[in-house]
Amino acid sequence: MKIKSAALEFILGVSKKFHPHEFGGMLRGRGDLIEEVLIIPATTYGDGFVSTRLDMVPIDRSVIGSFHSHPSRDFRPSDADIAFFGRTGSVHLIVKSPFKNLDDVAAYDGGGKRIDLEVV
């Protein structure tokens, strides 16, 4: 999987800004390329959770997955994360503190299996 550098920089920056709360959104792209980020209206961000209203996600074939931050230094998906992954696309990113670079990002498929991520 690949991600455009501008999309990665946005995800890291906004996650750092919201810290210590979690933050999240959807990923838009084509094929194996994440091109941009969608922030979904009515999403709730809090201490240890992000709640995205799936009815607010646009009906758009370019929405290929999701991202969210973990305020800790751990980016392993929880059971709730994996359940969400299965309903929202083929690629999912979890970013962890300190939100500096690609080393703070883990990519997963819809079943929660770790996949490679490259910046382009």
Biopython code that builds the backbone (N, CA, C, O; Angstrom):
import numpy as np
from Bio.PDB.StructureBuilder import StructureBuilder

atoms = [
    (1, "MET", "N", (0.848, -1.169, 0.000)),
    (1, "MET", "CA", (0.000, 0.000, 0.000)),
    (1, "MET", "C", (0.895, 1.233, 0.000)),
    (1, "MET", "O", (1.989, 1.227, 0.564)),
    (2, "LYS", "N", (0.402, 2.299, -0.651)),
    (2, "LYS", "CA", (1.146, 3.553, -0.719)),
    (2, "LYS", "C", (0.249, 4.685, -0.222)),
    (2, "LYS", "O", (-0.976, 4.603, -0.302)),
    (3, "ILE", "N", (0.882, 5.749, 0.294)),
    (3, "ILE", "CA", (0.157, 6.930, 0.727)),
    (3, "ILE", "C", (0.901, 8.166, 0.241)),
    (3, "ILE", "O", (2.126, 8.239, 0.330)),
    (4, "LYS", "N", (0.155, 9.131, -0.271)),
    (4, "LYS", "CA", (0.772, 10.396, -0.664)),
    (4, "LYS", "C", (1.279, 11.111, 0.578)),
    (4, "LYS", "O", (0.647, 11.076, 1.634)),
    (5, "SER", "N", (2.427, 11.759, 0.437)),
    (5, "SER", "CA", (3.060, 12.404, 1.586)),
    (5, "SER", "C", (2.162, 13.473, 2.214)),
    (5, "SER", "O", (2.163, 13.624, 3.436)),
    (6, "ALA", "N", (1.401, 14.213, 1.415)),
    (6, "ALA", "CA", (0.516, 15.252, 1.958)),
    (6, "ALA", "C", (-0.574, 14.638, 2.844)),
    (6, "ALA", "O", (-0.922, 15.203, 3.880)),
    (7, "ALA", "N", (-1.107, 13.496, 2.441)),
    (7, "ALA", "CA", (-2.130, 12.822, 3.251)),
    (7, "ALA", "C", (-1.523, 12.336, 4.561)),
    (7, "ALA", "O", (-2.133, 12.489, 5.619)),
    (8, "LEU", "N", (-0.338, 11.757, 4.502)),
    (8, "LEU", "CA", (0.333, 11.292, 5.715)),
    (8, "LEU", "C", (0.632, 12.458, 6.650)),
    (8, "LEU", "O", (0.391, 12.360, 7.854)),
    (9, "GLU", "N", (1.148, 13.550, 6.120)),
    (9, "GLU", "CA", (1.454, 14.726, 6.946)),
    (9, "GLU", "C", (0.200, 15.267, 7.619)),
    (9, "GLU", "O", (0.246, 15.665, 8.783)),
    (10, "PHE", "N", (-0.925, 15.288, 6.896)),
    (10, "PHE", "CA", (-2.178, 15.744, 7.492)),
    (10, "PHE", "C", (-2.586, 14.834, 8.650)),
    (10, "PHE", "O", (-2.922, 15.317, 9.732)),
    (11, "ILE", "N", (-2.556, 13.521, 8.426)),
    (11, "ILE", "CA", (-2.958, 12.560, 9.463)),
    (11, "ILE", "C", (-2.087, 12.710, 10.704)),
    (11, "ILE", "O", (-2.603, 12.756, 11.821)),
    (12, "LEU", "N", (-0.783, 12.785, 10.520)),
    (12, "LEU", "CA", (0.122, 12.927, 11.667)),
    (12, "LEU", "C", (-0.106, 14.252, 12.391)),
    (12, "LEU", "O", (-0.133, 14.293, 13.621)),
    (13, "GLY", "N", (-0.270, 15.336, 11.626)),
    (13, "GLY", "CA", (-0.440, 16.652, 12.235)),
    (13, "GLY", "C", (-1.722, 16.786, 13.023)),
    (13, "GLY", "O", (-1.708, 17.296, 14.143)),
    (14, "VAL", "N", (-2.832, 16.338, 12.461)),
    (14, "VAL", "CA", (-4.107, 16.468, 13.154)),
    (14, "VAL", "C", (-4.165, 15.513, 14.346)),
    (14, "VAL", "O", (-4.772, 15.841, 15.366)),
    (15, "SER", "N", (-3.551, 14.349, 14.237)),
    (15, "SER", "CA", (-3.514, 13.417, 15.368)),
    (15, "SER", "C", (-2.727, 14.015, 16.525)),
    (15, "SER", "O", (-3.123, 13.890, 17.684)),
    (16, "LYS", "N", (-1.614, 14.662, 16.208)),
    (16, "LYS", "CA", (-0.807, 15.312, 17.242)),
    (16, "LYS", "C", (-1.582, 16.463, 17.886)),
    (16, "LYS", "O", (-1.509, 16.659, 19.099)),
    (17, "LYS", "N", (-2.318, 17.217, 17.082)),
    (17, "LYS", "CA", (-3.104, 18.360, 17.568)),
    (17, "LYS", "C", (-4.196, 17.907, 18.538)),
    (17, "LYS", "O", (-4.463, 18.584, 19.531)),
    (18, "PHE", "N", (-4.832, 16.759, 18.254)),
    (18, "PHE", "CA", (-5.918, 16.258, 19.098)),
    (18, "PHE", "C", (-5.428, 15.499, 20.326)),
    (18, "PHE", "O", (-6.206, 15.254, 21.248)),
    (19, "HIS", "N", (-4.162, 15.128, 20.351)),
    (19, "HIS", "CA", (-3.600, 14.372, 21.470)),
    (19, "HIS", "C", (-3.865, 15.109, 22.775)),
    (19, "HIS", "O", (-3.636, 16.318, 22.803)),
    (20, "PRO", "N", (-4.325, 14.494, 23.848)),
    (20, "PRO", "CA", (-4.362, 13.058, 24.131)),
    (20, "PRO", "C", (-5.654, 12.358, 23.708)),
    (20, "PRO", "O", (-5.850, 11.196, 24.063)),
    (21, "HIS", "N", (-6.525, 13.008, 22.977)),
    (21, "HIS", "CA", (-7.734, 12.353, 22.487)),
    (21, "HIS", "C", (-7.439, 11.647, 21.170)),
    (21, "HIS", "O", (-6.492, 11.987, 20.461)),
    (22, "GLU", "N", (-8.264, 10.665, 20.861)),
    (22, "GLU", "CA", (-8.148, 9.988, 19.573)),
    (22, "GLU", "C", (-8.783, 10.861, 18.496)),
    (22, "GLU", "O", (-9.653, 11.687, 18.772)),
    (23, "PHE", "N", (-8.328, 10.658, 17.270)),
    (23, "PHE", "CA", (-8.878, 11.368, 16.115)),
    (23, "PHE", "C", (-8.972, 10.375, 14.975)),
    (23, "PHE", "O", (-8.204, 9.413, 14.934)),
    (24, "GLY", "N", (-9.887, 10.583, 14.053)),
    (24, "GLY", "CA", (-9.990, 9.654, 12.942)),
    (24, "GLY", "C", (-10.771, 10.206, 11.773)),
    (24, "GLY", "O", (-11.393, 11.265, 11.858)),
    (25, "GLY", "N", (-10.726, 9.472, 10.688)),
    (25, "GLY", "CA", (-11.434, 9.836, 9.469)),
    (25, "GLY", "C", (-11.355, 8.701, 8.472)),
    (25, "GLY", "O", (-10.961, 7.583, 8.805)),
    (26, "MET", "N", (-11.726, 9.000, 7.275)),
    (26, "MET", "CA", (-11.734, 8.010, 6.203)),
    (26, "MET", "C", (-10.626, 8.326, 5.202)),
    (26, "MET", "O", (-10.136, 9.453, 5.121)),
    (27, "LEU", "N", (-10.251, 7.316, 4.456)),
    (27, "LEU", "CA", (-9.201, 7.435, 3.445)),
    (27, "LEU", "C", (-9.822, 7.333, 2.060)),
    (27, "LEU", "O", (-10.689, 6.495, 1.810)),
    (28, "ARG", "N", (-9.370, 8.185, 1.184)),
    (28, "ARG", "CA", (-9.843, 8.171, -0.202)),
    (28, "ARG", "C", (-8.649, 7.863, -1.100)),
    (28, "ARG", "O", (-7.548, 8.365, -0.869)),
    (29, "GLY", "N", (-8.866, 7.039, -2.121)),
    (29, "GLY", "CA", (-7.783, 6.712, -3.035)),
    (29, "GLY", "C", (-8.256, 5.827, -4.161)),
    (29, "GLY", "O", (-9.452, 5.634, -4.377)),
    (30, "ARG", "N", (-7.271, 5.288, -4.882)),
    (30, "ARG", "CA", (-7.519, 4.383, -6.010)),
    (30, "ARG", "C", (-6.497, 3.265, -5.964)),
    (30, "ARG", "O", (-5.308, 3.503, -5.752)),
    (31, "GLY", "N", (-6.969, 2.042, -6.164)),
    (31, "GLY", "CA", (-6.053, 0.909, -6.181)),
    (31, "GLY", "C", (-5.307, 0.797, -4.871)),
    (31, "GLY", "O", (-5.909, 0.701, -3.801)),
    (32, "ASP", "N", (-3.977, 0.808, -4.965)),
    (32, "ASP", "CA", (-3.160, 0.681, -3.755)),
    (32, "ASP", "C", (-2.583, 2.025, -3.311)),
    (32, "ASP", "O", (-1.557, 2.060, -2.633)),
    (33, "LEU", "N", (-3.234, 3.138, -3.688)),
    (33, "LEU", "CA", (-2.737, 4.476, -3.346)),
    (33, "LEU", "C", (-3.757, 5.253, -2.528)),
    (33, "LEU", "O", (-4.874, 5.499, -2.984)),
    (34, "ILE", "N", (-3.369, 5.636, -1.320)),
    (34, "ILE", "CA", (-4.167, 6.531, -0.484)),
    (34, "ILE", "C", (-3.812, 7.951, -0.918)),
    (34, "ILE", "O", (-2.657, 8.367, -0.828)),
    (35, "GLU", "N", (-4.820, 8.692, -1.392)),
    (35, "GLU", "CA", (-4.572, 10.017, -1.943)),
    (35, "GLU", "C", (-4.947, 11.156, -1.008)),
    (35, "GLU", "O", (-4.273, 12.185, -0.978)),
    (36, "GLU", "N", (-6.030, 10.977, -0.238)),
    (36, "GLU", "CA", (-6.469, 12.063, 0.631)),
    (36, "GLU", "C", (-7.293, 11.538, 1.787)),
    (36, "GLU", "O", (-7.617, 10.353, 1.863)),
    (37, "VAL", "N", (-7.620, 12.448, 2.680)),
    (37, "VAL", "CA", (-8.328, 12.135, 3.910)),
    (37, "VAL", "C", (-9.689, 12.817, 3.889)),
    (37, "VAL", "O", (-9.817, 13.957, 3.443)),
    (38, "LEU", "N", (-10.699, 12.112, 4.374)),
    (38, "LEU", "CA", (-12.025, 12.691, 4.554)),
    (38, "LEU", "C", (-12.320, 12.780, 6.045)),
    (38, "LEU", "O", (-12.167, 11.799, 6.774)),
    (39, "ILE", "N", (-12.739, 13.946, 6.492)),
    (39, "ILE", "CA", (-13.194, 14.112, 7.864)),
    (39, "ILE", "C", (-14.719, 14.043, 7.814)),
    (39, "ILE", "O", (-15.357, 14.798, 7.082)),
    (40, "ILE", "N", (-15.288, 13.146, 8.586)),
    (40, "ILE", "CA", (-16.708, 12.855, 8.504)),
    (40, "ILE", "C", (-17.488, 13.703, 9.513)),
    (40, "ILE", "O", (-17.147, 13.724, 10.695)),
    (41, "PRO", "N", (-18.530, 14.404, 9.054)),
    (41, "PRO", "CA", (-19.355, 15.199, 9.972)),
    (41, "PRO", "C", (-19.948, 14.330, 11.082)),
    (41, "PRO", "O", (-20.216, 13.145, 10.884)),
    (42, "ALA", "N", (-20.144, 14.933, 12.238)),
    (42, "ALA", "CA", (-20.762, 14.302, 13.406)),
    (42, "ALA", "C", (-19.897, 13.205, 14.032)),
    (42, "ALA", "O", (-20.392, 12.439, 14.860)),
    (43, "THR", "N", (-18.621, 13.111, 13.658)),
    (43, "THR", "CA", (-17.719, 12.171, 14.316)),
    (43, "THR", "C", (-17.405, 12.713, 15.708)),
    (43, "THR", "O", (-17.184, 13.911, 15.885)),
    (44, "THR", "N", (-17.389, 11.813, 16.692)),
    (44, "THR", "CA", (-17.090, 12.182, 18.070)),
    (44, "THR", "C", (-15.693, 11.704, 18.411)),
    (44, "THR", "O", (-15.350, 10.546, 18.171)),
    (45, "TYR", "N", (-14.890, 12.590, 18.968)),
    (45, "TYR", "CA", (-13.514, 12.277, 19.347)),
    (45, "TYR", "C", (-13.405, 12.388, 20.855)),
    (45, "TYR", "O", (-13.938, 13.326, 21.449)),
    (46, "GLY", "N", (-12.713, 11.433, 21.488)),
    (46, "GLY", "CA", (-12.613, 11.488, 22.928)),
    (46, "GLY", "C", (-11.388, 10.795, 23.465)),
    (46, "GLY", "O", (-10.457, 10.456, 22.734)),
    (47, "ASP", "N", (-11.417, 10.598, 24.759)),
    (47, "ASP", "CA", (-10.324, 9.964, 25.477)),
    (47, "ASP", "C", (-10.437, 8.450, 25.294)),
    (47, "ASP", "O", (-11.198, 7.788, 26.000)),
    (48, "GLY", "N", (-9.687, 7.920, 24.359)),
    (48, "GLY", "CA", (-9.680, 6.484, 24.125)),
    (48, "GLY", "C", (-10.682, 5.992, 23.097)),
    (48, "GLY", "O", (-10.887, 4.784, 22.976)),
    (49, "PHE", "N", (-11.317, 6.902, 22.347)),
    (49, "PHE", "CA", (-12.263, 6.441, 21.335)),
    (49, "PHE", "C", (-12.469, 7.483, 20.244)),
    (49, "PHE", "O", (-12.250, 8.678, 20.442)),
    (50, "VAL", "N", (-12.893, 6.992, 19.096)),
    (50, "VAL", "CA", (-13.419, 7.795, 17.990)),
    (50, "VAL", "C", (-14.707, 7.098, 17.568)),
    (50, "VAL", "O", (-14.724, 5.880, 17.388)),
    (51, "SER", "N", (-15.765, 7.851, 17.412)),
    (51, "SER", "CA", (-17.034, 7.284, 16.972)),
    (51, "SER", "C", (-17.446, 7.959, 15.670)),
    (51, "SER", "O", (-17.806, 9.136, 15.655)),
    (52, "THR", "N", (-17.390, 7.202, 14.577)),
    (52, "THR", "CA", (-17.721, 7.720, 13.253)),
    (52, "THR", "C", (-19.104, 7.234, 12.852)),
    (52, "THR", "O", (-19.384, 6.035, 12.864)),
    (53, "ARG", "N", (-19.951, 8.166, 12.502)),
    (53, "ARG", "CA", (-21.288, 7.812, 12.018)),
    (53, "ARG", "C", (-21.171, 7.385, 10.558)),
    (53, "ARG", "O", (-20.958, 8.214, 9.674)),
    (54, "LEU", "N", (-21.310, 6.099, 10.319)),
    (54, "LEU", "CA", (-21.149, 5.575, 8.965)),
    (54, "LEU", "C", (-22.221, 6.095, 8.017)),
    (54, "LEU", "O", (-22.011, 6.106, 6.804)),
    (55, "ASP", "N", (-23.365, 6.526, 8.543)),
    (55, "ASP", "CA", (-24.391, 7.094, 7.673)),
    (55, "ASP", "C", (-23.987, 8.459, 7.122)),
    (55, "ASP", "O", (-24.627, 8.971, 6.204)),
    (56, "MET", "N", (-22.936, 9.046, 7.672)),
    (56, "MET", "CA", (-22.438, 10.328, 7.205)),
    (56, "MET", "C", (-21.293, 10.186, 6.196)),
    (56, "MET", "O", (-20.868, 11.175, 5.600)),
    (57, "VAL", "N", (-20.799, 8.969, 6.004)),
    (57, "VAL", "CA", (-19.734, 8.725, 5.025)),
    (57, "VAL", "C", (-20.357, 8.807, 3.634)),
    (57, "VAL", "O", (-21.370, 8.154, 3.380)),
    (58, "PRO", "N", (-19.776, 9.591, 2.732)),
    (58, "PRO", "CA", (-20.363, 9.702, 1.395)),
    (58, "PRO", "C", (-20.373, 8.365, 0.656)),
    (58, "PRO", "O", (-19.481, 7.535, 0.829)),
    (59, "ILE", "N", (-21.385, 8.180, -0.160)),
    (59, "ILE", "CA", (-21.431, 6.997, -1.027)),
    (59, "ILE", "C", (-20.482, 7.302, -2.180)),
    (59, "ILE", "O", (-20.820, 8.034, -3.110)),
    (60, "ASP", "N", (-19.303, 6.732, -2.096)),
    (60, "ASP", "CA", (-18.205, 7.129, -2.966)),
    (60, "ASP", "C", (-17.235, 5.964, -3.077)),
    (60, "ASP", "O", (-16.643, 5.550, -2.080)),
    (61, "ARG", "N", (-17.070, 5.441, -4.270)),
    (61, "ARG", "CA", (-16.182, 4.287, -4.470)),
    (61, "ARG", "C", (-14.713, 4.594, -4.176)),
    (61, "ARG", "O", (-13.901, 3.678, -4.047)),
    (62, "SER", "N", (-14.377, 5.860, -4.073)),
    (62, "SER", "CA", (-12.980, 6.198, -3.785)),
    (62, "SER", "C", (-12.662, 6.125, -2.287)),
    (62, "SER", "O", (-11.498, 6.258, -1.909)),
    (63, "VAL", "N", (-13.662, 5.919, -1.427)),
    (63, "VAL", "CA", (-13.402, 5.717, 0.002)),
    (63, "VAL", "C", (-12.926, 4.283, 0.159)),
    (63, "VAL", "O", (-13.681, 3.334, -0.052)),
    (64, "ILE", "N", (-11.638, 4.141, 0.539)),
    (64, "ILE", "CA", (-11.020, 2.813, 0.567)),
    (64, "ILE", "C", (-10.676, 2.325, 1.966)),
    (64, "ILE", "O", (-10.202, 1.200, 2.126)),
    (65, "GLY", "N", (-10.907, 3.157, 2.990)),
    (65, "GLY", "CA", (-10.571, 2.714, 4.339)),
    (65, "GLY", "C", (-10.673, 3.829, 5.353)),
    (65, "GLY", "O", (-11.358, 4.831, 5.147)),
    (66, "SER", "N", (-9.974, 3.627, 6.454)),
    (66, "SER", "CA", (-10.068, 4.563, 7.577)),
    (66, "SER", "C", (-8.704, 4.789, 8.216)),
    (66, "SER", "O", (-7.733, 4.083, 7.945)),
    (67, "PHE", "N", (-8.673, 5.805, 9.074)),
    (67, "PHE", "CA", (-7.502, 6.011, 9.921)),
    (67, "PHE", "C", (-7.985, 6.493, 11.269)),
    (67, "PHE", "O", (-9.047, 7.107, 11.373)),
    (68, "HIS", "N", (-7.217, 6.221, 12.291)),
    (68, "HIS", "CA", (-7.445, 6.837, 13.601)),
    (68, "HIS", "C", (-6.159, 6.809, 14.401)),
    (68, "HIS", "O", (-5.243, 6.034, 14.126)),
    (69, "SER", "N", (-6.120, 7.670, 15.391)),
    (69, "SER", "CA", (-4.925, 7.768, 16.226)),
    (69, "SER", "C", (-5.121, 7.013, 17.537)),
    (69, "SER", "O", (-6.237, 6.855, 18.032)),
    (70, "HIS", "N", (-4.013, 6.561, 18.070)),
    (70, "HIS", "CA", (-3.948, 6.040, 19.439)),
    (70, "HIS", "C", (-3.029, 6.990, 20.200)),
    (70, "HIS", "O", (-1.888, 7.196, 19.788)),
    (71, "PRO", "N", (-3.500, 7.573, 21.297)),
    (71, "PRO", "CA", (-2.659, 8.519, 22.030)),
    (71, "PRO", "C", (-1.450, 7.867, 22.701)),
    (71, "PRO", "O", (-0.524, 8.559, 23.124)),
    (72, "SER", "N", (-1.458, 6.542, 22.796)),
    (72, "SER", "CA", (-0.337, 5.826, 23.396)),
    (72, "SER", "C", (0.738, 5.583, 22.337)),
    (72, "SER", "O", (0.642, 6.076, 21.213)),
    (73, "ARG", "N", (1.734, 4.838, 22.703)),
    (73, "ARG", "CA", (2.795, 4.468, 21.765)),
    (73, "ARG", "C", (2.559, 3.061, 21.192)),
    (73, "ARG", "O", (3.506, 2.370, 20.814)),
    (74, "ASP", "N", (1.305, 2.655, 21.134)),
    (74, "ASP", "CA", (0.927, 1.320, 20.662)),
    (74, "ASP", "C", (-0.063, 1.464, 19.518)),
    (74, "ASP", "O", (-1.091, 2.124, 19.667)),
    (75, "PHE", "N", (0.236, 0.852, 18.380)),
    (75, "PHE", "CA", (-0.710, 0.941, 17.280)),
    (75, "PHE", "C", (-1.320, -0.406, 16.914)),
    (75, "PHE", "O", (-1.772, -0.599, 15.785)),
    (76, "ARG", "N", (-1.334, -1.332, 17.858)),
    (76, "ARG", "CA", (-2.033, -2.596, 17.620)),
    (76, "ARG", "C", (-3.538, -2.343, 17.643)),
    (76, "ARG", "O", (-4.021, -1.609, 18.505)),
    (77, "PRO", "N", (-4.287, -2.935, 16.713)),
    (77, "PRO", "CA", (-5.734, -2.723, 16.691)),
    (77, "PRO", "C", (-6.440, -3.492, 17.800)),
    (77, "PRO", "O", (-6.076, -4.622, 18.125)),
    (78, "SER", "N", (-7.448, -2.861, 18.369)),
    (78, "SER", "CA", (-8.299, -3.533, 19.346)),
    (78, "SER", "C", (-9.334, -4.374, 18.606)),
    (78, "SER", "O", (-9.431, -4.299, 17.381)),
    (79, "ASP", "N", (-10.102, -5.170, 19.336)),
    (79, "ASP", "CA", (-11.184, -5.935, 18.713)),
    (79, "ASP", "C", (-12.197, -4.990, 18.063)),
    (79, "ASP", "O", (-12.711, -5.275, 16.982)),
    (80, "ALA", "N", (-12.480, -3.864, 18.725)),
    (80, "ALA", "CA", (-13.412, -2.872, 18.151)),
    (80, "ALA", "C", (-12.844, -2.276, 16.864)),
    (80, "ALA", "O", (-13.584, -2.051, 15.907)),
    (81, "ASP", "N", (-11.541, -2.022, 16.836)),
    (81, "ASP", "CA", (-10.894, -1.515, 15.614)),
    (81, "ASP", "C", (-11.079, -2.507, 14.473)),
    (81, "ASP", "O", (-11.459, -2.115, 13.369)),
    (82, "ILE", "N", (-10.817, -3.771, 14.722)),
    (82, "ILE", "CA", (-10.904, -4.788, 13.673)),
    (82, "ILE", "C", (-12.348, -4.932, 13.174)),
    (82, "ILE", "O", (-12.578, -5.123, 11.980)),
    (83, "ALA", "N", (-13.303, -4.841, 14.078)),
    (83, "ALA", "CA", (-14.714, -4.904, 13.659)),
    (83, "ALA", "C", (-15.048, -3.722, 12.750)),
    (83, "ALA", "O", (-15.757, -3.881, 11.756)),
    (84, "PHE", "N", (-14.536, -2.533, 13.092)),
    (84, "PHE", "CA", (-14.762, -1.346, 12.266)),
    (84, "PHE", "C", (-14.077, -1.502, 10.912)),
    (84, "PHE", "O", (-14.652, -1.143, 9.884)),
    (85, "PHE", "N", (-12.856, -2.036, 10.901)),
    (85, "PHE", "CA", (-12.121, -2.244, 9.652)),
    (85, "PHE", "C", (-12.957, -3.070, 8.678)),
    (85, "PHE", "O", (-13.029, -2.755, 7.490)),
    (86, "GLY", "N", (-13.582, -4.119, 9.181)),
    (86, "GLY", "CA", (-14.333, -5.025, 8.331)),
    (86, "GLY", "C", (-15.533, -4.384, 7.653)),
    (86, "GLY", "O", (-16.060, -4.925, 6.680)),
    (87, "ARG", "N", (-15.972, -3.232, 8.159)),
    (87, "ARG", "CA", (-17.147, -2.554, 7.593)),
    (87, "ARG", "C", (-16.785, -1.334, 6.759)),
    (87, "ARG", "O", (-17.669, -0.726, 6.156)),
    (88, "THR", "N", (-15.510, -0.960, 6.706)),
    (88, "THR", "CA", (-15.192, 0.363, 6.151)),
    (88, "THR", "C", (-14.064, 0.384, 5.123)),
    (88, "THR", "O", (-13.440, 1.429, 4.937)),
    (89, "GLY", "N", (-13.784, -0.718, 4.458)),
    (89, "GLY", "CA", (-12.801, -0.639, 3.392)),
    (89, "GLY", "C", (-11.692, -1.661, 3.482)),
    (89, "GLY", "O", (-11.746, -2.597, 4.279)),
    (90, "SER", "N", (-10.682, -1.465, 2.648)),
    (90, "SER", "CA", (-9.621, -2.464, 2.506)),
    (90, "SER", "C", (-8.301, -2.067, 3.153)),
    (90, "SER", "O", (-7.407, -2.904, 3.279)),
    (91, "VAL", "N", (-8.158, -0.806, 3.566)),
    (91, "VAL", "CA", (-6.912, -0.369, 4.212)),
    (91, "VAL", "C", (-7.248, 0.542, 5.386)),
    (91, "VAL", "O", (-8.138, 1.388, 5.307)),
    (92, "HIS", "N", (-6.512, 0.345, 6.474)),
    (92, "HIS", "CA", (-6.788, 1.094, 7.702)),
    (92, "HIS", "C", (-5.463, 1.444, 8.366)),
    (92, "HIS", "O", (-4.566, 0.612, 8.493)),
    (93, "LEU", "N", (-5.372, 2.685, 8.778)),
    (93, "LEU", "CA", (-4.151, 3.158, 9.414)),
    (93, "LEU", "C", (-4.421, 3.469, 10.872)),
    (93, "LEU", "O", (-5.446, 4.058, 11.219)),
    (94, "ILE", "N", (-3.490, 3.067, 11.721)),
    (94, "ILE", "CA", (-3.486, 3.495, 13.120)),
    (94, "ILE", "C", (-2.183, 4.236, 13.323)),
    (94, "ILE", "O", (-1.106, 3.723, 13.020)),
    (95, "VAL", "N", (-2.291, 5.453, 13.841)),
    (95, "VAL", "CA", (-1.098, 6.262, 14.118)),
    (95, "VAL", "C", (-0.940, 6.377, 15.623)),
    (95, "VAL", "O", (-1.921, 6.459, 16.362)),
    (96, "LYS", "N", (0.317, 6.383, 16.067)),
    (96, "LYS", "CA", (0.598, 6.413, 17.502)),
    (96, "LYS", "C", (1.464, 7.613, 17.846)),
    (96, "LYS", "O", (2.132, 8.195, 16.991)),
    (97, "SER", "N", (1.430, 7.958, 19.102)),
    (97, "SER", "CA", (2.287, 9.014, 19.628)),
    (97, "SER", "C", (3.738, 8.592, 19.429)),
    (97, "SER", "O", (4.054, 7.420, 19.638)),
    (98, "PRO", "N", (4.620, 9.483, 19.041)),
    (98, "PRO", "CA", (4.555, 10.950, 19.031)),
    (98, "PRO", "C", (4.122, 11.567, 17.698)),
    (98, "PRO", "O", (4.259, 12.778, 17.522)),
    (99, "PHE", "N", (3.601, 10.772, 16.750)),
    (99, "PHE", "CA", (3.031, 11.291, 15.501)),
    (99, "PHE", "C", (4.043, 12.086, 14.664)),
    (99, "PHE", "O", (3.745, 13.180, 14.183)),
    (100, "LYS", "N", (5.242, 11.517, 14.501)),
    (100, "LYS", "CA", (6.305, 12.246, 13.791)),
    (100, "LYS", "C", (6.494, 11.838, 12.340)),
    (100, "LYS", "O", (6.704, 12.694, 11.481)),
    (101, "ASN", "N", (6.421, 10.531, 12.050)),
    (101, "ASN", "CA", (6.732, 10.069, 10.700)),
    (101, "ASN", "C", (6.133, 8.687, 10.462)),
    (101, "ASN", "O", (5.344, 8.200, 11.272)),
    (102, "LEU", "N", (6.505, 8.062, 9.360)),
    (102, "LEU", "CA", (5.957, 6.771, 8.979)),
    (102, "LEU", "C", (6.199, 5.697, 10.041)),
    (102, "LEU", "O", (5.438, 4.733, 10.119)),
    (103, "ASP", "N", (7.244, 5.848, 10.858)),
    (103, "ASP", "CA", (7.492, 4.877, 11.930)),
    (103, "ASP", "C", (6.365, 4.862, 12.957)),
    (103, "ASP", "O", (6.232, 3.903, 13.718)),
    (104, "ASP", "N", (5.560, 5.909, 12.983)),
    (104, "ASP", "CA", (4.456, 6.004, 13.937)),
    (104, "ASP", "C", (3.119, 5.603, 13.312)),
    (104, "ASP", "O", (2.059, 5.922, 13.850)),
    (105, "VAL", "N", (3.168, 4.907, 12.183)),
    (105, "VAL", "CA", (1.963, 4.514, 11.451)),
    (105, "VAL", "C", (2.011, 3.017, 11.157)),
    (105, "VAL", "O", (3.036, 2.489, 10.725)),
    (106, "ALA", "N", (0.886, 2.344, 11.398)),
    (106, "ALA", "CA", (0.747, 0.942, 11.010)),
    (106, "ALA", "C", (-0.458, 0.831, 10.085)),
    (106, "ALA", "O", (-1.498, 1.440, 10.331)),
    (107, "ALA", "N", (-0.310, 0.050, 9.020)),
    (107, "ALA", "CA", (-1.390, -0.181, 8.067)),
    (107, "ALA", "C", (-1.897, -1.612, 8.226)),
    (107, "ALA", "O", (-1.126, -2.542, 8.462)),
    (108, "TYR", "N", (-3.218, -1.764, 8.089)),
    (108, "TYR", "CA", (-3.867, -3.059, 8.239)),
    (108, "TYR", "C", (-4.866, -3.273, 7.111)),
    (108, "TYR", "O", (-5.403, -2.316, 6.554)),
    (109, "ASP", "N", (-5.108, -4.532, 6.781)),
    (109, "ASP", "CA", (-6.168, -4.835, 5.824)),
    (109, "ASP", "C", (-7.498, -4.898, 6.574)),
    (109, "ASP", "O", (-7.544, -4.676, 7.784)),
    (110, "GLY", "N", (-8.576, -5.200, 5.854)),
    (110, "GLY", "CA", (-9.901, -5.210, 6.453)),
    (110, "GLY", "C", (-10.095, -6.245, 7.548)),
    (110, "GLY", "O", (-11.027, -6.135, 8.343)),
    (111, "GLY", "N", (-9.228, -7.250, 7.601)),
    (111, "GLY", "CA", (-9.298, -8.275, 8.637)),
    (111, "GLY", "C", (-8.373, -8.040, 9.807)),
    (111, "GLY", "O", (-8.335, -8.844, 10.739)),
    (112, "GLY", "N", (-7.619, -6.940, 9.774)),
    (112, "GLY", "CA", (-6.709, -6.614, 10.873)),
    (112, "GLY", "C", (-5.305, -7.154, 10.720)),
    (112, "GLY", "O", (-4.527, -7.124, 11.674)),
    (113, "LYS", "N", (-4.953, -7.658, 9.520)),
    (113, "LYS", "CA", (-3.590, -8.144, 9.264)),
    (113, "LYS", "C", (-2.715, -6.965, 8.852)),
    (113, "LYS", "O", (-3.106, -6.146, 8.020)),
    (114, "ARG", "N", (-1.534, -6.894, 9.443)),
    (114, "ARG", "CA", (-0.592, -5.814, 9.144)),
    (114, "ARG", "C", (-0.124, -5.907, 7.699)),
    (114, "ARG", "O", (0.192, -6.992, 7.209)),
    (115, "ILE", "N", (-0.081, -4.762, 7.017)),
    (115, "ILE", "CA", (0.401, -4.694, 5.644)),
    (115, "ILE", "C", (1.449, -3.578, 5.538)),
    (115, "ILE", "O", (1.500, -2.685, 6.383)),
    (116, "ASP", "N", (2.266, -3.637, 4.514)),
    (116, "ASP", "CA", (3.310, -2.638, 4.299)),
    (116, "ASP", "C", (2.697, -1.318, 3.806)),
    (116, "ASP", "O", (1.685, -1.308, 3.105)),
    (117, "LEU", "N", (3.337, -0.211, 4.193)),
    (117, "LEU", "CA", (2.921, 1.108, 3.773)),
    (117, "LEU", "C", (4.149, 1.895, 3.341)),
    (117, "LEU", "O", (5.162, 1.922, 4.040)),
    (118, "GLU", "N", (4.048, 2.537, 2.177)),
    (118, "GLU", "CA", (5.144, 3.312, 1.601)),
    (118, "GLU", "C", (4.634, 4.722, 1.284)),
    (118, "GLU", "O", (3.501, 4.896, 0.834)),
    (119, "VAL", "N", (5.485, 5.721, 1.524)),
    (119, "VAL", "CA", (5.140, 7.114, 1.215)),
    (119, "VAL", "C", (5.601, 7.442, -0.204)),
    (119, "VAL", "O", (6.728, 7.139, -0.594)),
    (120, "VAL", "N", (4.697, 8.073, -0.969)),
    (120, "VAL", "CA", (5.046, 8.486, -2.341)),
    (120, "VAL", "C", (4.768, 9.972, -2.516)),
    (120, "VAL", "O", (4.993, 10.519, -3.596)),
]
sb = StructureBuilder()
sb.init_structure("model")
sb.init_model(0)
sb.init_chain("A")
sb.init_seg("    ")
for serial, (resi, resn, name, xyz) in enumerate(atoms, 1):
    if name == "N":
        sb.init_residue(resn, " ", resi, " ")
    sb.init_atom(name, np.array(xyz, "f"), 0.0, 1.0, " ", f" {name:<3s}", serial, name[0])
structure = sb.get_structure()
